[in-house]
Amino acid sequence: MAIDALSRCHEEGEAAVITMVIPKWCSEVVNNYEGDEHIRGILEKLAVGGSETEGFVLKDGLLRYKGRVVVGNNAELKRNILQSLHESPLGGHLGIQNTYLRVKQLFH
């Protein structure tokens, strides 16, 4: 019998499966990368040059710049992110300036 990282016992040869929920906006951001020439160029440099290029890092499928998620030039996606953070039950409706600062802190 073995113990995995979550301290659950299971028989040898059995696999413990962990399910991870990925927010919808993550897949929308990643899908947006395909249509953005600038982002595709950065992703190509990362693929060839290593794990970090000019402050950009690819982590968990999301391109990040100095720790912030890169969104790209899709105006509708930007609007959806702004609206989601504004309406969030965890700190939403804090006004225009606070919502903008929160978006700026999380996204590039």
GULOKOL-529702 format. One record per residue: x, y, z of N, C-alpha, C in turn; residue number from 1. Coordinates in nm, 2 decimals, padded with zeros to 4 digits, m for minus. Layout:
{nu = X&nv = Y&nw = Z&cau = X&cav = Y&caw = Z&cu = X&cv = Y&cw = Z&i = NUM};
...
END
This chain:
{nu = 00.08&nv = m00.12&nw = 00.00&cau = 00.00&cav = 00.00&caw = 00.00&cu = 00.09&cv = 00.12&cw = 00.00&i = 1};
{nu = 00.05&nv = 00.23&nw = m00.07&cau = 00.13&cav = 00.35&caw = m00.08&cu = 00.04&cv = 00.47&cw = m00.04&i = 2};
{nu = 00.11&nv = 00.58&nw = 00.00&cau = 00.04&cav = 00.70&caw = 00.04&cu = 00.08&cv = 00.81&cw = m00.06&i = 3};
{nu = m00.02&nv = 00.87&nw = m00.12&cau = 00.01&cav = 00.98&caw = m00.22&cu = 00.02&cv = 01.11&cw = m00.15&i = 4};
{nu = 00.04&nv = 01.22&nw = m00.23&cau = 00.06&cav = 01.35&caw = m00.18&cu = m00.06&cv = 01.40&cw = m00.09&i = 5};
{nu = m00.18&nv = 01.35&nw = m00.11&cau = m00.29&cav = 01.39&caw = m00.04&cu = m00.32&cv = 01.30&cw = 00.08&i = 6};
{nu = m00.22&nv = 01.22&nw = 00.12&cau = m00.23&cav = 01.13&caw = 00.23&cu = m00.35&cv = 01.03&cw = 00.22&i = 7};
{nu = m00.37&nv = 00.99&nw = 00.10&cau = m00.47&cav = 00.88&caw = 00.08&cu = m00.40&cv = 00.75&cw = 00.05&i = 8};
{nu = m00.45&nv = 00.65&nw = 00.11&cau = m00.39&cav = 00.52&caw = 00.08&cu = m00.46&cv = 00.45&cw = m00.04&i = 9};
{nu = m00.38&nv = 00.39&nw = m00.12&cau = m00.43&cav = 00.31&caw = m00.23&cu = m00.34&cv = 00.20&cw = m00.26&i = 10};
{nu = m00.39&nv = 00.10&nw = m00.32&cau = m00.31&cav = m00.02&caw = m00.35&cu = m00.21&cv = 00.01&cw = m00.46&i = 11};
{nu = m00.10&nv = m00.06&nw = m00.46&cau = 00.01&cav = m00.04&caw = m00.56&cu = m00.05&cv = m00.07&cw = m00.70&i = 12};
{nu = m00.02&nv = 00.01&nw = m00.79&cau = m00.07&cav = 00.00&caw = m00.93&cu = m00.19&cv = 00.08&cw = m00.96&i = 13};
{nu = m00.26&nv = 00.13&nw = m00.85&cau = m00.38&cav = 00.21&caw = m00.87&cu = m00.34&cv = 00.35&cw = m00.88&i = 14};
{nu = m00.41&nv = 00.43&nw = m00.95&cau = m00.38&cav = 00.57&caw = m00.96&cu = m00.48&cv = 00.66&cw = m00.89&i = 15};
{nu = m00.44&nv = 00.76&nw = m00.82&cau = m00.53&cav = 00.85&caw = m00.75&cu = m00.54&cv = 00.97&cw = m00.85&i = 16};
{nu = m00.66&nv = 01.00&nw = m00.88&cau = m00.69&cav = 01.11&caw = m00.98&cu = m00.74&cv = 01.23&cw = m00.91&i = 17};
{nu = m00.68&nv = 01.35&nw = m00.95&cau = m00.72&cav = 01.48&caw = m00.90&cu = m00.78&cv = 01.56&cw = m01.01&i = 18};
{nu = m00.90&nv = 01.61&nw = m00.99&cau = m00.96&cav = 01.69&caw = m01.09&cu = m00.94&cv = 01.83&cw = m01.06&i = 19};
{nu = m00.91&nv = 01.91&nw = m01.17&cau = m00.88&cav = 02.05&caw = m01.16&cu = m00.98&cv = 02.13&cw = m01.24&i = 20};
{nu = m01.04&nv = 02.23&nw = m01.18&cau = m01.14&cav = 02.31&caw = m01.25&cu = m01.06&cv = 02.42&cw = m01.32&i = 21};
{nu = m01.08&nv = 02.44&nw = m01.45&cau = m01.02&cav = 02.55&caw = m01.52&cu = m01.13&cv = 02.65&cw = m01.56&i = 22};
{nu = m01.11&nv = 02.78&nw = m01.51&cau = m01.21&cav = 02.88&caw = m01.55&cu = m01.23&cv = 02.90&cw = m01.70&i = 23};
{nu = m01.35&nv = 02.93&nw = m01.74&cau = m01.38&cav = 02.95&caw = m01.88&cu = m01.29&cv = 03.05&cw = m01.95&i = 24};
{nu = m01.26&nv = 03.16&nw = m01.87&cau = m01.18&cav = 03.27&caw = m01.93&cu = m01.04&cv = 03.22&cw = m01.97&i = 25};
{nu = m00.99&nv = 03.12&nw = m01.90&cau = m00.86&cav = 03.07&caw = m01.93&cu = m00.85&cv = 03.01&cw = m02.08&i = 26};
{nu = m00.95&nv = 02.93&nw = m02.11&cau = m00.96&cav = 02.87&caw = m02.24&cu = m00.98&cv = 02.98&cw = m02.35&i = 27};
{nu = m01.06&nv = 03.08&nw = m02.31&cau = m01.09&cav = 03.19&caw = m02.41&cu = m00.96&cv = 03.27&cw = m02.43&i = 28};
{nu = m00.88&nv = 03.29&nw = m02.33&cau = m00.75&cav = 03.36&caw = m02.35&cu = m00.66&cv = 03.28&cw = m02.43&i = 29};
{nu = m00.64&nv = 03.15&nw = m02.41&cau = m00.56&cav = 03.07&caw = m02.48&cu = m00.60&cv = 03.06&cw = m02.63&i = 30};
{nu = m00.73&nv = 03.05&nw = m02.65&cau = m00.78&cav = 03.04&caw = m02.79&cu = m00.76&cv = 03.18&cw = m02.86&i = 31};
{nu = m00.75&nv = 03.28&nw = m02.79&cau = m00.72&cav = 03.42&caw = m02.85&cu = m00.58&cv = 03.43&cw = m02.90&i = 32};
{nu = m00.49&nv = 03.35&nw = m02.84&cau = m00.35&cav = 03.35&caw = m02.88&cu = m00.33&cv = 03.32&cw = m03.02&i = 33};
{nu = m00.41&nv = 03.22&nw = m03.07&cau = m00.39&cav = 03.18&caw = m03.21&cu = m00.41&cv = 03.29&cw = m03.31&i = 34};
{nu = m00.50&nv = 03.38&nw = m03.29&cau = m00.53&cav = 03.48&caw = m03.38&cu = m00.45&cv = 03.61&cw = m03.37&i = 35};
{nu = m00.36&nv = 03.61&nw = m03.27&cau = m00.28&cav = 03.73&caw = m03.24&cu = m00.14&cv = 03.71&cw = m03.28&i = 36};
{nu = m00.09&nv = 03.78&nw = m03.39&cau = 00.04&cav = 03.76&caw = m03.45&cu = 00.15&cv = 03.79&cw = m03.35&i = 37};
{nu = 00.13&nv = 03.90&nw = m03.27&cau = 00.24&cav = 03.94&caw = m03.17&cu = 00.26&cv = 03.83&cw = m03.07&i = 38};
{nu = 00.15&nv = 03.78&nw = m03.02&cau = 00.15&cav = 03.67&caw = m02.91&cu = 00.21&cv = 03.54&cw = m02.97&i = 39};
{nu = 00.17&nv = 03.51&nw = m03.10&cau = 00.23&cav = 03.39&caw = m03.16&cu = 00.38&cv = 03.40&cw = m03.17&i = 40};
{nu = 00.43&nv = 03.52&nw = m03.21&cau = 00.57&cav = 03.54&caw = m03.22&cu = 00.64&cv = 03.52&cw = m03.08&i = 41};
{nu = 00.58&nv = 03.57&nw = m02.98&cau = 00.64&cav = 03.55&caw = m02.84&cu = 00.64&cv = 03.40&cw = m02.81&i = 42};
{nu = 00.53&nv = 03.33&nw = m02.84&cau = 00.52&cav = 03.19&caw = m02.81&cu = 00.63&cv = 03.11&cw = m02.88&i = 43};
{nu = 00.65&nv = 03.15&nw = m03.01&cau = 00.75&cav = 03.08&caw = m03.09&cu = 00.89&cv = 03.10&cw = m03.03&i = 44};
{nu = 00.92&nv = 03.23&nw = m02.98&cau = 01.05&cav = 03.26&caw = m02.92&cu = 01.06&cv = 03.17&cw = m02.79&i = 45};
{nu = 00.96&nv = 03.16&nw = m02.72&cau = 00.96&cav = 03.08&caw = m02.59&cu = 00.99&cv = 02.93&cw = m02.63&i = 46};
{nu = 00.93&nv = 02.88&nw = m02.74&cau = 00.94&cav = 02.74&caw = m02.77&cu = 01.09&cv = 02.71&cw = m02.82&i = 47};
{nu = 01.15&nv = 02.81&nw = m02.88&cau = 01.29&cav = 02.79&caw = m02.93&cu = 01.39&cv = 02.83&cw = m02.83&i = 48};
{nu = 01.37&nv = 02.95&nw = m02.76&cau = 01.47&cav = 03.00&caw = m02.67&cu = 01.47&cv = 02.96&cw = m02.53&i = 49};
{nu = 01.37&nv = 02.90&nw = m02.48&cau = 01.37&cav = 02.86&caw = m02.34&cu = 01.25&cv = 02.90&cw = m02.26&i = 50};
{nu = 01.26&nv = 02.89&nw = m02.13&cau = 01.14&cav = 02.91&caw = m02.05&cu = 01.10&cv = 03.06&cw = m02.03&i = 51};
{nu = 01.19&nv = 03.15&nw = m02.05&cau = 01.16&cav = 03.29&caw = m02.03&cu = 01.22&cv = 03.38&cw = m02.14&i = 52};
{nu = 01.14&nv = 03.46&nw = m02.20&cau = 01.19&cav = 03.55&caw = m02.30&cu = 01.13&cv = 03.69&cw = m02.28&i = 53};
{nu = 01.22&nv = 03.79&nw = m02.26&cau = 01.19&cav = 03.93&caw = m02.24&cu = 01.08&cv = 03.95&cw = m02.14&i = 54};
{nu = 01.08&nv = 03.88&nw = m02.03&cau = 00.98&cav = 03.89&caw = m01.92&cu = 00.86&cv = 03.81&cw = m01.94&i = 55};
{nu = 00.85&nv = 03.74&nw = m02.05&cau = 00.74&cav = 03.65&caw = m02.08&cu = 00.77&cv = 03.51&cw = m02.04&i = 56};
{nu = 00.67&nv = 03.44&nw = m01.98&cau = 00.68&cav = 03.30&caw = m01.94&cu = 00.55&cv = 03.23&cw = m01.97&i = 57};
{nu = 00.56&nv = 03.11&nw = m02.02&cau = 00.45&cav = 03.02&caw = m02.05&cu = 00.43&cv = 02.93&cw = m01.93&i = 58};
{nu = 00.32&nv = 02.95&nw = m01.86&cau = 00.29&cav = 02.87&caw = m01.74&cu = 00.15&cv = 02.82&cw = m01.74&i = 59};
{nu = 00.13&nv = 02.69&nw = m01.73&cau = 00.00&cav = 02.62&caw = m01.73&cu = m00.08&cv = 02.66&cw = m01.85&i = 60};
{nu = m00.01&nv = 02.68&nw = m01.97&cau = m00.08&cav = 02.71&caw = m02.09&cu = m00.11&cv = 02.85&cw = m02.11&i = 61};
{nu = m00.09&nv = 02.94&nw = m02.01&cau = m00.11&cav = 03.08&caw = m02.02&cu = 00.02&cv = 03.16&cw = m02.03&i = 62};
{nu = 00.02&nv = 03.25&nw = m02.12&cau = 00.13&cav = 03.34&caw = m02.14&cu = 00.13&cv = 03.45&cw = m02.03&i = 63};
{nu = 00.24&nv = 03.47&nw = m01.96&cau = 00.24&cav = 03.57&caw = m01.86&cu = 00.35&cv = 03.67&cw = m01.88&i = 64};
{nu = 00.33&nv = 03.79&nw = m01.85&cau = 00.43&cav = 03.89&caw = m01.86&cu = 00.45&cv = 03.95&cw = m01.72&i = 65};
{nu = 00.57&nv = 03.93&nw = m01.66&cau = 00.59&cav = 03.98&caw = m01.52&cu = 00.49&cv = 03.93&cw = m01.43&i = 66};
{nu = 00.44&nv = 03.81&nw = m01.44&cau = 00.35&cav = 03.75&caw = m01.35&cu = 00.20&cv = 03.77&cw = m01.39&i = 67};
{nu = 00.17&nv = 03.86&nw = m01.48&cau = 00.03&cav = 03.89&caw = m01.52&cu = 00.00&cv = 03.81&cw = m01.65&i = 68};
{nu = m00.13&nv = 03.77&nw = m01.66&cau = m00.18&cav = 03.69&caw = m01.77&cu = m00.19&cv = 03.78&cw = m01.89&i = 69};
{nu = m00.13&nv = 03.74&nw = m02.00&cau = m00.14&cav = 03.82&caw = m02.13&cu = m00.27&cv = 03.79&cw = m02.20&i = 70};
{nu = m00.35&nv = 03.89&nw = m02.23&cau = m00.48&cav = 03.87&caw = m02.29&cu = m00.47&cv = 03.89&cw = m02.44&i = 71};
{nu = m00.39&nv = 03.98&nw = m02.49&cau = m00.39&cav = 04.01&caw = m02.63&cu = m00.48&cv = 04.13&cw = m02.67&i = 72};
{nu = m00.51&nv = 04.13&nw = m02.80&cau = m00.58&cav = 04.25&caw = m02.85&cu = m00.73&cv = 04.23&cw = m02.87&i = 73};
{nu = m00.79&nv = 04.12&nw = m02.82&cau = m00.93&cav = 04.10&caw = m02.84&cu = m01.01&cv = 04.18&cw = m02.75&i = 74};
{nu = m01.08&nv = 04.28&nw = m02.81&cau = m01.16&cav = 04.38&caw = m02.73&cu = m01.27&cv = 04.31&cw = m02.65&i = 75};
{nu = m01.34&nv = 04.22&nw = m02.72&cau = m01.45&cav = 04.15&caw = m02.65&cu = m01.40&cv = 04.07&cw = m02.53&i = 76};
{nu = m01.29&nv = 04.01&nw = m02.54&cau = m01.23&cav = 03.93&caw = m02.43&cu = m01.20&cv = 04.03&cw = m02.32&i = 77};
{nu = m01.13&nv = 04.14&nw = m02.35&cau = m01.10&cav = 04.24&caw = m02.25&cu = m01.22&cv = 04.29&cw = m02.17&i = 78};
{nu = m01.33&nv = 04.31&nw = m02.25&cau = m01.45&cav = 04.36&caw = m02.19&cu = m01.51&cv = 04.26&cw = m02.10&i = 79};
{nu = m01.51&nv = 04.13&nw = m02.14&cau = m01.56&cav = 04.02&caw = m02.06&cu = m01.49&cv = 04.01&cw = m01.93&i = 80};
{nu = m01.35&nv = 04.02&nw = m01.93&cau = m01.27&cav = 04.01&caw = m01.81&cu = m01.31&cv = 04.13&cw = m01.72&i = 81};
{nu = m01.31&nv = 04.25&nw = m01.78&cau = m01.35&cav = 04.36&caw = m01.69&cu = m01.48&cv = 04.35&cw = m01.63&i = 82};
{nu = m01.58&nv = 04.30&nw = m01.70&cau = m01.72&cav = 04.28&caw = m01.65&cu = m01.72&cv = 04.17&cw = m01.54&i = 83};
{nu = m01.65&nv = 04.07&nw = m01.57&cau = m01.64&cav = 03.96&caw = m01.47&cu = m01.58&cv = 04.00&cw = m01.34&i = 84};
{nu = m01.47&nv = 04.08&nw = m01.34&cau = m01.41&cav = 04.13&caw = m01.22&cu = m01.50&cv = 04.23&cw = m01.15&i = 85};
{nu = m01.57&nv = 04.31&nw = m01.23&cau = m01.66&cav = 04.41&caw = m01.17&cu = m01.77&cv = 04.35&cw = m01.10&i = 86};
{nu = m01.83&nv = 04.24&nw = m01.16&cau = m01.95&cav = 04.18&caw = m01.10&cu = m01.91&cv = 04.06&cw = m01.00&i = 87};
{nu = m01.78&nv = 04.04&nw = m00.98&cau = m01.74&cav = 03.93&caw = m00.89&cu = m01.80&cv = 03.94&cw = m00.75&i = 88};
{nu = m01.85&nv = 03.83&nw = m00.70&cau = m01.89&cav = 03.83&caw = m00.56&cu = m01.77&cv = 03.85&cw = m00.46&i = 89};
{nu = m01.65&nv = 03.82&nw = m00.51&cau = m01.53&cav = 03.84&caw = m00.42&cu = m01.47&cv = 03.97&cw = m00.45&i = 90};
{nu = m01.53&nv = 04.08&nw = m00.42&cau = m01.47&cav = 04.21&caw = m00.43&cu = m01.52&cv = 04.29&cw = m00.55&i = 91};
{nu = m01.63&nv = 04.25&nw = m00.61&cau = m01.67&cav = 04.33&caw = m00.73&cu = m01.75&cv = 04.46&cw = m00.69&i = 92};
{nu = m01.79&nv = 04.54&nw = m00.78&cau = m01.86&cav = 04.66&caw = m00.76&cu = m01.78&cv = 04.76&cw = m00.67&i = 93};
{nu = m01.66&nv = 04.77&nw = m00.69&cau = m01.57&cav = 04.86&caw = m00.61&cu = m01.54&cv = 04.99&cw = m00.68&i = 94};
{nu = m01.61&nv = 05.01&nw = m00.79&cau = m01.59&cav = 05.14&caw = m00.87&cu = m01.50&cv = 05.12&cw = m00.98&i = 95};
{nu = m01.50&nv = 05.21&nw = m01.07&cau = m01.42&cav = 05.21&caw = m01.19&cu = m01.27&cv = 05.20&cw = m01.17&i = 96};
{nu = m01.22&nv = 05.29&nw = m01.08&cau = m01.08&cav = 05.29&caw = m01.06&cu = m01.03&cv = 05.17&cw = m00.99&i = 97};
{nu = m01.10&nv = 05.12&nw = m00.89&cau = m01.05&cav = 04.99&caw = m00.82&cu = m01.06&cv = 04.87&cw = m00.91&i = 98};
{nu = m01.17&nv = 04.86&nw = m01.00&cau = m01.18&cav = 04.75&caw = m01.09&cu = m01.07&cv = 04.76&cw = m01.19&i = 99};
{nu = m01.04&nv = 04.88&nw = m01.24&cau = m00.93&cav = 04.89&caw = m01.34&cu = m00.79&cv = 04.85&cw = m01.28&i = 100};
{nu = m00.77&nv = 04.89&nw = m01.16&cau = m00.64&cav = 04.86&caw = m01.09&cu = m00.63&cv = 04.71&cw = m01.07&i = 101};
{nu = m00.74&nv = 04.64&nw = m01.04&cau = m00.74&cav = 04.50&caw = m01.01&cu = m00.71&cv = 04.43&cw = m01.15&i = 102};
{nu = m00.77&nv = 04.47&nw = m01.25&cau = m00.75&cav = 04.41&caw = m01.39&cu = m00.60&cv = 04.43&cw = m01.42&i = 103};
{nu = m00.55&nv = 04.55&nw = m01.40&cau = m00.41&cav = 04.58&caw = m01.44&cu = m00.31&cv = 04.50&cw = m01.35&i = 104};
{nu = m00.35&nv = 04.47&nw = m01.23&cau = m00.27&cav = 04.39&caw = m01.14&cu = m00.26&cv = 04.24&cw = m01.19&i = 105};
{nu = m00.37&nv = 04.19&nw = m01.25&cau = m00.38&cav = 04.05&caw = m01.29&cu = m00.35&cv = 04.02&cw = m01.43&i = 106};
{nu = m00.38&nv = 04.12&nw = m01.52&cau = m00.37&cav = 04.10&caw = m01.66&cu = m00.28&cv = 04.20&cw = m01.73&i = 107};
{nu = m00.22&nv = 04.15&nw = m01.84&cau = m00.14&cav = 04.24&caw = m01.93&cu = m00.20&cv = 04.24&cw = m02.07&i = 108};
END
